[in-house]
Every structure is written in structure tokens, then in C-alpha cells.
Amino acid sequence: MSPNRLPILVALLASGLCLGAAHAAVPPTAAHVTRLPDGIVVSVDGSQQKVRLRVVSNHIIHVTAVPQGGFDLPPSLMALKTGGDSHFSVHEHDGTVELDTSAIEAKVSLRDGAVSFFDHDGKPILAEQPDGRNFTPVTVQGKSFYAIRQQFASPADEAFYGLGQHQQGTVNYKGKDVELAQHNMDIAIPFVVSSRNYGVLWDNNSITRFGDPRPYQMIDHGLKLFDANGKPGGLTASYYVDGKLKLRRDESSIDYEYLKDLKRWPAALTGAKGVTGGPGQTVEWKGSLASDVAGVHKFRLYASGYFKLYIDHKLVLDDWRQNWNPWYRDFTVAMEPGEKHTIRIEWTPQSGYIALDHLDPLPAAEQNELSLFSELGHAVDYYFIDGNDLDDVIAGYRDVTGKAVMLPRWAYGFWQSRDHYETQQQLLATVARYRKLGLPLDNIVQDWRYWKDDAWGSHQFDKSRYPDPKAMIAQVHAEHAHFMISVWPKFYPTTKNAKELEAGGHIYQRNIKEGVKDWVGPGYLSSFYDPYSAEARKIYWRQIRENLGDLGVDAWWLDATEPDINSNTSIAERKLLMGPTALGPGAAFFNSYPLMTTTAVYQGSRKSYPDKRVFILTRSAFAGQQRNAAASWSGDVVARWSNLRDQIAAGINFSLSGIPNWTTDIGGYAIEDRYMKPDAKNLAEWRELNLRWFQFGAFSPIFRSHGQGVPREIYNIAPPGSPVYNALAWYDRFRYRLMPYIYTLAANTWWHDGTIMRGLVMDFPHDAKVRDINDEYMFGPAFLVAPVTRYQARSRAVYLPAGSDWYDFNTGKHYTGGQTIQAPAPLARMPLFVRAGAIVPTGVAEQYTDAKPDAPITLLVYAGANGHFSLYEDAGTTYGYEHDHYSRIPMSYDDASGVLTLGKREGDGQGAPAKREFIIRRIDGTHPDADALNGSHDQHVEYDGNELKVQR
């Protein structure tokens, strides 16, 4: 790439100039352009490269570039709509072919095929870099592919979001590197959105990198290492047992990254059964790093167990992860040629993993551009999606990949789960206890191991512990709750289900042939099924339906959909384990497994139970998964304050990736030993961590408690009557009081392609200060949520975006936007703010979501700005909404006159009472407390479906 290319192009974009603008438009020549019903194919001068533009809509252009040959490409797995719009015109300027829709212009350079996009006024939106497209031939398992990269220019003030769910606590990915490779806690969705109100959906199923296309490498590649005494060649590694030094040696890398790498562990410290890093063992690495390359160097510490990392004697990382689930922590070091930087790592492995990776800096211009690289593909294939705002862009993504179908209303209530209920009696007792205590509950979850230990994949309950599953589920229903069950794509080969799938060639064989046993009991051989076969998907669903669905199961928890066939194997081995698929090598489809297996269950369920809304919870996701009624959770995160904080950015960017329903394990899935049988000090922290996470969970799209180690029920976290219990109960009940608001947000994901958990950039695009805020978000249009993520914090800084006034929900205090305040955060309450002009419908306290469908609804109306809302109701569990069976009441508030207008009902009214009492509660400087028990200033009106104006 020419080092001068980016500044020149950015200057061109900033000037608003269009390529060929000084030349009159002429019809394209046949030598350059082939016209299609929905687009064009452009032949690039002097090469065999061709670029195809297909019009999906006036705001969406599908771009495909092939290095040679034609466009006989495999069908897309993510995209349902790849073109089809015939409303466009084509012109040729000097060296440029232009395709125009009513909203945007796409221009293709005949010199190198670079595509650039402009609005209808000629203002630049996005441009590929000249010569910024790269194809490198690759052969995998005898099949030909290309490693592909596409680079785009990006002005300095642009911000990037989306890309799935990642655990680095980053919200704005400008200048960052993001690897899209499915993992237990990391979700790969190749869709990036820009603060400039466009998105790029990258249609590729293989491992993809945003930013730097190079894979990270061990520190001995590209760095000079020195031991504790300054000798070159490696770092000084000291291995201790119970504090006593057992071995000291120089090591050229820190590389205990995967199962295979544990063979490097010192033999003298390896247990009789091959256990490494056992009880009492600690390791310290000391020395220095240097480089011949100036700039900001990027590092990743991949670790589990306890770890601390110091650079130049400053503590940079200090954290913990459960031993079997390591993950990355990123940091950077500014380095000058030959300059040494000291490093020290202290590690308590707890039989875990550790590795230190590094990348030399890219040139600054290249690091800050928009770059997408994929390991395997047949073409550069992406969708440019333009919009007036980011909601438009997400709507465009769903136009291409499918609508976000509605979940049942009860899915937005509270769920109780744990790893795992062990008996039928234990599960039913949990539901009964919630009802007895008056704690709202809508869903009880049966996690894994309800089957016999040697029968994973049978989908059958162990009768000794679950004597009558059908009666158990019926009892859950009688208690007005719902039942979700965990189903994996994993099978023991001895089961009937596995044998049926294997007979059709639908079970991956490598894990079995390698003789790898899992962690259950004595260990069993296992593998996963291949959802890339339509026949396999049908068999998989039928087996689930016959064994579980017909018992009355309400929802499906599809776990390990990365797929996690054998944890802690290398990426290279994972590619081999999940293949070959029915469509080709596993490496070529690495990220799309969750889409295919949720498709099996969604399509199967809709056919088997046509008017019962499907609901799937899955640990991984891919572009298009919103069409499968699939929510995701953030995997097996740990009970640490750092992990709680990371979930905020993870959820924001997941939502900005176009999939609206997301959740976490409230309290963290895995816990430290100090919480297993805690003393008073650790018990206090455990309870506070759970409460702060619960507060965040109450304002997540899906509200769900889950984890291992200790029971996670509200009454087991803290005893009834205690301050923590009372606060947990308050948020549980408050979630239900907000159900009219929350269910409307949920409905709008289908009706208006809405987003529930909203990055601040969505609602405040003109406030540059919000672009990097990673610990606040909007929950729908009204609430600004600011979770508390520090132990014993009783206040926190909150930035209130400019362009709106704000009310503290807890106190009613009024603030002007555009300022940072120190918000009070007593233990019982999380900072929560409401936007002036908001109309928030709230209900009465309920024990389950449809307990009181006719109850009055209180409308909280926040003065200070005009506002609107549109209350939505329907049957809640059927697909009637797809046939316009619903009720929607438009509401508007005029601040100058104080008039609240309840508009004429829309829809046929099904799922809502014909008449409803509304209570109007106005929040302003005179009556600030939204939650006041004194309702003397409230207004009561009866609404019958016709327009009603309520004067102040």
C-alpha cells in the first residue's frame, strides 16, 4: 500500500469531491459493464478481476469482487436477500462506472475496481482504499479458496461498533484489533457499524479479523528478550511449590496456551496423572523486552488462574479466571528501537493456561482504517448499508439477514437457573419457593446433566432423579411459570440418537477417532453433529421433539454452539474437529455453526408447533441469527468486578450487531474458592457483587440468574429480610412493573427493527463525548443506565449526554445534559436516569407476566421536552402479530401545553382489554418523585380505543 494513499483519499472525501465529477455522464460501454436485472458487473482494466454491484434496496448495495472467473459462488448462509431491486441507473465517467439509486451512488474505478459510496447529494460516505483489495490463494483439504482482505478509508473522527460480543471492555473499535472466532465467551458477527451512519456486513463464515490482519504471535517473534540478569534470549522463569523454589530456567516464550502446550510443563512438577500447575504451584517470569520497531506495540495475555502483569514496575493486569476457561487481556507498550522495558508476570495456575502474544505496530494510517480480513473465501463479499441513523442501519442489516422475530412475552420476565438442578423435586421446590415468597418468576431452567451420565445426547431424563418429566413440566405450568431445557449438539456414540445421525454421515468423527474423552465421570467419547446438512437438521429437531418437545417444554437452551467440541484445543485443531461439514472444510465455516444449529430448532419448532412462539437461548451467534428467535448470553464469565464491567460493552456491541436479545449469567458463572464457603468479609462482597450484577440484569434485554458453585436463587444469595435480599426483590418486582415498557421495546424489534440495549451513540450521534463511553447505555428511548462495577462504591461518575435534560429516577432531581455528575449509588439502588420528554408505561406488581392483563397502567410523563411512545400489546405467545393481531396505542406529550394525547388504537386489539384505565403521573420540579406512594396529583382516565387528550 502506498504510504501516501490514505491522506490523499481522506482529503478527497473531506472535500466532498466525486471521482469524475467534471465529466459528463455517458452510457457505460459493453467492454466495461454488463448490466444485470438488479445491478452491474464491472470488468477491471488490465486484469481478470470483476466487481459486481447488486441493489438490495435504495440504501443497500451488495458488493462482490472475484479475482478471476465468474460469480458462481456458494449461496450465502447469513443473507436471505442478496439483491432484487431494479430501480437504479448506470453511467460511465472517465475511468469510473457509477450506479445510482434514489438514495446513494456507488462508483467503481476501472483502474483497480475500488468501490466508493456517496449520498444523493454527492457527499462521501465510505470508500475502499485504492488497491486495497487482496486475494491470496489457499488450499484446504484439497479445496481452493482465497485469504481475502478489503481496506476502506476512515476519517480520524469516525467510530466503529458491533462485530458481535467481545470481552475486552471496549465499545469503540476505531484503531483496535478484533478477531472474530467463536469461543465460549466471544461471539463473532461480521457486521460493523459506523458513527457516520453506515454499516458493512461482511459475508464470510471463516475466522475474520477487523483491524490488523496479522495473527498475534509469541513474544519471541519480533521482540528481543532478556532474562532477569540482562542476558539475551529469554525471560527468567521461576517455578515454586508452596513458596519454595523448585526450578529456575530461561524461557524464550510464555506458551502454555492450549492442551498440547502443557507438554512443555517441567516434568518434575507434573502430577502422576499429567496434571500441570497443581495445588501450591506458582510461576514468575522476569526480564526485559525490546524491539527494533518504534511505535505502540500490542500485547495479549491469555490466562486463567490468578495473574498479575507488571510493565516497567507498574501493575498493568491483575485478575482471575477459572482454570478451564482462559481468555485474553489486552495491553499496549510504547517502544523505541533498542529501548528495554521490564516485565514481570506472577501466576498461580490452578491447573490453568497462560500465553503472552505480541504484534508489532502497523503504520498509524493503516491501523486506523476500516479493514476486514478473512482466512478463507471465494470472493470479497459485503453489503454496504446506508442510513439516516444507526437504527436505519440495523434495519438494513435485518432487511438482508431476516427480521428479529418476537420472543414470547414471558421471556422478558425473570428467569431462575443454576448449574444445575439435580432432581425433579429440587426444581419444583424452587418454583414453589419463589411463589411462596412473592418473588416474580416466569422461567425455570433445567441446565445440563438431567440425563444419565453415560447418555449425553439421548435427550432423555434420568428416571431415577426425574421420575415423571411430563408431570414436572405440567406442575411448573400450573404454577404459572415456564420451562426451558438445555440441549447440546453433543452426542455420545453409544446413544440411539448418535447412531441415527452417524448412519447418515452427520457426526464429526475426528474427536472420536482421536480417542478424546470428556470430563464427565470416568470420561466418555463424544462428538458433535453436522448442522450444515439439511437432513441432519431435520433429524436433530425430530429427536429433540420426540424426547423433550412433546413433554411440554417451552424453550430451548442450545449450549456450546461455537461448537466447543473439545475445550482448550488450538484453533487449528478446532477447525479439524468441526468437519468436514456437508458443505466443505470446517475452517471455511468456522463461525457459522450457531446459525445453522439454531436454524434446525427454529424451523423445526415452527413446523411442529405452528402457533407457539419459539424461544432459543444460545451461547454463540452469527449474522442472521435474530431470525431464529435466538437470544445469546455472554458465556462462562466469572464472578469478578472486572467481568461485570466488561459485560456492559459486550452487550452494547452485541446489540449494535443487529441481534436485540442478550443476557449474562448474573453474578458470573464461575466463582473463586473464597466464595464457596465464605467468611464474613467474602460473603459481604459476594452478596454485593450479585446485587450490582442483578441491578444491571434488570436493565438487560433478558433478565436471568445463573452460575455454578453455589445456588443462585434470590433467597440463597441473601436471607429474606436482609438489606441485600430486599434490594434484589425490589429490582425483580420493578422489572415486572416496567413490563408494559419492556414488552413494547421487545415488540419494536420486529415491528420497527428496534434495539433494546442501545449504545449512547445511537441516540446522541452529535455528542462526540459518548463515542467511547463503555459503561453506560440507553435501555429503550427513556432510561440511561449506569451500572456500578466497583466494590463498596456508593457513587459513580455518570455522563449525561448533551441534547436532553435528565431526571434521576431514584430521587427525581433534574439535570441539564452535557455534563458529568457524581451520581449517588446506595447499595440498594443503581444510578438510573430518565430523559426529559419520556413517556414510560408501568404496571402493577405481578408474580408472572400475564397475571393481571387488565390492571391499570401508570404513565410516567417526564416534563421538559416533547415526547412520544406507542404502547404495544398482543397475545404474547402466538404468531398472531405476523397477521396484524395486536393493539398499539400511540401517545404524545406536548410540553408547552402539558397535553398528553392517547391516540386512536391501532391493530385489531387482540391481546389487550377493550377498555383500560390509565393513571397519568407527571414528573417535574414540583412533583419530582416518580415512585412516590402519594398519588394525590395523579390523573385517572378511561381509554376505550378512541383518541383522548388529557390536560395538565
C-alpha positions, 0 to 999 in steps of 0.5 A: 500500500502506498504510504501516501494513499490514505491522506490523499483519499481522506482529503478527497472525501473531506472535500466532498469531491466525486471521482469524475465529477467534471465529466459528463455522464455517458452510457457505460460501454459493453467492454466495461459493464454488463448490466444485470436485472438488479445491478452491474458487473464491472470488468477491471482494466488490465486484469481478470478481476470483476466487481459486481454491484447488486441493489438490495434496496435504495440504501443497500448495495451488495458488493462482490469482487472475484479475482478471476472467473465468474460469480458462481459462488456458494449461496450465502448462509447469513443473507436471505436477500442478496439483491432484487431491486431494479430501480437504479441507473448506470453511467460511465465517467472517465475511468469510473462506472457509477450506479445510482439509486434514489438514495446513494451512488456507488462508483467503481474505478476501472483502474483497480475496481475500488468501490466508493459510496456517496449520498444523493447529494454527492457527499462521501460516505465510505470508500475502499482504499485504492488497491486495497483489495487482496486475494491470496490463494489457499488450499484446504483439504484439497479445496481452493479458496482465497485469504481475502482482505478489503481496506476502506478509508476512515476519517480520524473522527469516525467510530466503529461498533458491533462485530458481535460480543467481545470481552475486552471492555471496549465499545469503540473499535476505531484503531483496535484489533478484533478477531472474530472466532467463536469461543465460549465467551466471544461471539463473532458477527461480521457486521460493523457499524459506523458513527457516520451512519453506515454499516458493512456486513461482511459475508464470510463464515471463516475466522475474520479479523477487523483491524490488523490482519496479522495473527498475534504471535509469541513474544519471541517473534519480533521482540528481543528478550532478556532474562532477569540478569540482562542476558539475551534470549529469554525471560527468567522463569521461576517455578515454586511449590508452596513458596519454595523454589523448585526450578529456575530456567530461561524461557524464550516464550510464555506458551502454555496456551492450549492442551498440547502446550502443557507438554512443555510443563517441567516434568518434575512438577507434573502430577502422576496423572499429567496434571500441570500447575497443581495445588501450591504451584506458582510461576514468575517470569522476569526480564526485559523486552525490546524491539527494533520497531518504534511505535505502540506495540500490542500485547495479549495475555491469555490466562486463567488462574490468578495473574498479575502483569507488571510493565516497567514496575507498574501493575498493568493486569491483575485478575482471575479466571477459572482454570478451564476457561482462559481468555485474553487481556489486552495491553499496549507498550510504547517502544523505541528501537533498542529501548528495554522495558521490564516485565514481570508476570506472577501466576498461580495456575490452578491447573490453568493456561497462560500465553503472552502474544505480541504484534508489532505496530502497523503504520498509524494510517493503516491501523486506523482504517476500516479493514476486514480480513478473512482466512478463507473465501471465494470472493470479497463479499459485503453489503454496504448499508446506508442510513439516516441513523444507526437504527436505519442501519440495523434495519438494513442489516435485518432487511438482508439477514431476516427480521428479529422475530418476537420472543414470547412475552414471558421471556422478558420476565425473570428467569431462575437457573443454576448449574444445575438442578439435580432432581425433579423435586429440587426444581419444583421446590424452587418454583414453589419457593419463589411463589411462596415468597412473592418473588416474580418468576416466569422461567425455570431452567433445567441446565445440563446433566438431567440425563444419565451420565453415560447418555449425553445426547439421548435427550432423555431424563434420568428416571431415577432423579426425574421420575415423571418429566411430563408431570414436572413440566405440567406442575411448573405450568400450573404454577404459572411459570415456564420451562426451558431445557438445555440441549447440546449438539453433543452426542455420545456414540453409544446413544440411539440418537448418535447412531441415527445421525452417524448412519447418515454421515452427520457426526464429526468423527475426528474427536472420536477417532482421536480417542478424546474423552470428556470430563464427565465421570470416568470420561466418555467419547463424544462428538458433535453433529453436522448442522450444515446438512439439511437432513441432519437438521431435520433429524436433530429437531425430530429427536429433540421433539420426540424426547423433550418437545412433546413433554411440554417444554417451552424453550430451548437452551442450545449450549456450546454452539461455537461448537466447543467440541473439545475445550482448550484445543488450538484453533487449528485443531478446532477447525479439524474437529468441526468437519468436514461439514456437508458443505466443505472444510470446517475452517471455511465455516468456522463461525457459522455453526450457531446459525445453522444449529439454531436454524434446525430448532427454529424451523423445526419448532415452527413446523411442529408447533405452528402457533407457539412462539419459539424461544432459543437461548444460545451461547454463540451467534452469527449474522442472521441469527435474530431470525431464529428467535435466538437470544445469546448470553455472554458465556462462562464469565466469572464472578469478578468486578472486572467481568461485570464491567466488561459485560456492559460493552459486550452487550452494547456491541452485541446489540449494535450487531443487529441481534436485540436479545442478550443476557449474562449469567448474573453474578458470573458463572464461575466463582473463586474458592473464597466464595464457596464457603465464605467468611464474613468479609467474602460473603459481604462482597459476594452478596454485593457483587450479585446485587450490582450484577442483578441491578444491571440484569434488570436493565438487560434485554433478558433478565436471568440468574445463573452460575455454578458453585453455589445456588443462585436463587434470590433467597440463597444469595441473601436471607429474606429480610436482609438489606441485600435480599430486599434490594434484589426483590425490589429490582425483580418486582420493578422489572415486572412493573416496567413490563408494559415498557419492556414488552413494547421495546421487545415488540419494536424489534420486529415491528420497527427493527428496534434495539433494546440495549442501545449504545449512547451513540445511537441516540446522541450521534452529535455528542462526540463525548459518548463515542467511547463511553463503555459503561453506560447505555440507553435501555429503550428511548427513556432510561440511561443506565449506569451500572456500578462495577466497583466494590463498596462504591456508593457513587459513580461518575455518570455522563449525561449526554448533551441534547436532553435534560435528565431526571434521576429516577431514584430521587427525581432531581433534574439535570441539564445534559452535557455534563458529568455528575457524581451520581449517588449509588446506595447499595440498594439502588443503581444510578438510573436516569430518565430523559426529559420528554419520556413517556414510560408505561408501568404496571402493577406488581405481578408474580408472572407476566400475564397475571393481571392483563387488565390492571391499570397502567401508570404513565410516567410523563417526564416534563421538559421536552416533547415526547412520544411512545406507542404502547404495544400489546398482543397475545404474547405467545402466538404468531398472531402479530405476523397477521396484524393481531395486536393493539398499539396505542400511540401517545404524545406529550406536548410540553408547552401545553402539558397535553398528553394525547392517547391516540386512536388504537391501532391493530385489531386489539387482540391481546389487550382489554377493550377498555383500560384505565390509565393513571397519568403521573407527571414528573417535574420540579414540583412533583419530582418523585416518580415512585412516590406512594402519594398519588394525590396529583395523579390523573385517572382516565378511561381509554376505550380505543378512541383518541383522548387528550388529557390536560395538565 
